[in-house]
Amino acid sequence: MLLDAKRYPVLTDVPDDLVAALSAAARPRVCAEGEDIYREGEDAHTLYFLARGKALFVSAPRPDMSVALGAIKPGGCFGWSAALQGERYRHNVVAAEECEVVCLDGGTMRRIMAELPCRGCALMRNLMALVNDRLNLRTSQLLRLIEEHPDFAADRAGGLPGEGL
């Protein structure tokens, strides 16, 4: 089986029949170092599970700049926007080294979950936990950046930036 709960924590507590059905629909893909797994703005059709290697969440706030937002290690799940219909990816994911990913079509995943009513609750709960963890990480990164930015450091003694305007 391509997918199992021992290898991918997002599948913890997901019923075996649902994991088996999702695994049967999944397909493996090997990505070369530096290859885009997906790009910001593309239609989000595929949910990914990292089987081997390392990938990076990358954003390009301007054409001459790219920022690695975080790393994905084996066992990680990404491309969650594919769980929702009509979404687009919000950043790039690039293979930091040769990677093997397991790809699951989002539409197929939604169809399988609809055919197995109430079986997908654990998977959706686990995906929500991942989204929450990522949001908390990004919030702490943003706050640290603001805290360390020289324009804001000068305002620390005088109150909040923009006060008194």
C-alpha angles and dihedrals in degrees: 000000000000093000128046137151094241091061099034117042091199086072094056111132092005108137114260094238091056093047089049092050092048091046092052089054095046126095132200123239130185117213124197121229109281094018118136110241088190137342133228111265096024117127107268103237102142136060113205135209117194109228099171138003131019132287133188134220103227131185128189107207089180134007095261096047137063127180128199105225096186147324130259117213130194110294092033123129123211141162090065092162086079088071087071123060119244098015130135129216111262099208141008125271115205130185106246088193133357106309139189114211131183110224124208120186109234094219091051090048091052091048093050091048090050090052090052101048116204091005095099098059094098092048092050091046090051092048090050090051089053091049090049092049091049092048091050091049093050091047092052091046091052093047091049090050092050091046092052097041111112094224090059095039090065089054096053094088093043100048132255121349110265095020114145095025 
